[in-house]
Amino acid sequence: MLENLKKEFLQPSEEFTPIPFWFWNDYLTEEELDRQMLAFKEKGVDGFVIHPRLGLPEEIGYLTDTYFHYVRYAVKRASQLHMKVVLYDEAMYPSGSCHGQVVRENPAFASRGLRMSARESAEEGELLIAAVKREGKTWYFWEGPSGGTIRGVHYGEDDGEAGAPASADLMNPEAVALFLQLTHERYYQELKEYFGNTIIGIFTDEPNILGRCSKEGMIAWSGNFLEDFYRQGGNEQDLYLLFADTDSSEGRRAGERYKRAVYERMSRAYYRQIADWCAAHGVAMTGHPEKSTDIGYLQHFTIPCQDIVWRYVAPEEEKAIT
């Protein structure tokens, strides 16, 4: 038994292969995909995550027939090489928008947030959630579009750029259902014969409720979320504490109620839906939440992961370990 264990450490079986992100961030050809897969195989890497990444040319649009030509080639070749594939569920990250397609299909599914204002005037698309008297003033709480985006795969779609795809309302189960239809179902229709054998999982990456580059001063919110907050013991007066006096004992208690409400809604609307879809299609749900402290969400993952990057150990500026 001990000798077998020693041997397994020295020469691990394919079961223990690293499965790296394989960035698709340039022009794709079958020849180049094949060359890189053979290089993986030669070095004992028997699996990979197909990860569309910034730099993919617009001629290979995300989830287009041209894109799937190369995905099918890579998965079929992986099957021939006895390699495993994990699919990635977004065009770069964070997950949940299908490269902005969710919002293009239904603008009401754009990510939303809550802001506090001393002014009784709404911005475009906002709804008044509550008016609270506090500190001798009336404060208004407006729910509306967060303006959040994701990082896209084509040039001009990165943070702050005009083409950055709109992020979706991940606390809205209908928006997440559309995301699954556009992304997961499309992959399944194209590759169903490989699900559960060559394709072993789908990776969801850092879902961000507000989206990146969202409007300042907003906290994550969604339709009917006030009811979720009430169920956790919150009340309208607590809304003020979510924006001001957050370090007081009263503010911390309100913050905890809010966090529990977000956790319950995200678990139900996003993580549970994806987990159920993956289970029904014979693949693992894998990936990781937005923050390294969001470990509670990992209960929904078949293969729970976490993103731990020590950015201060890097090649530049003599920071690397040598």
Secondary structure, 3 states (H helix, E strand, C coil): CHHHHHHHHHCCCHHHCCCCEEEECCCCCHHHHHHHHHHHHHCCCCEEEEEECCCCCCCCCCCCHHHHHHHHHHHHHHHHCCCEEEEECCCCECCCCCCCHHHHHCHHHECEEEEEECCCCCCCCCEEEEEEEECCEEEEEEEEECCCECECCCCCCCCCCCCCCECECCCCHHHHHHHHHHCHHHHHHHHHHHECCCEEEEEEECCCCCCECCCCCEEECCCCHHHHHHHCCCCHHHHHHCCCCCCCHHHHHHHHHHHHHHHHHHHHHHHHHHHHHHHHCCCEEEEECCCCCCHHHHHHCCEECCCCCCCCCCCHHHCCCC
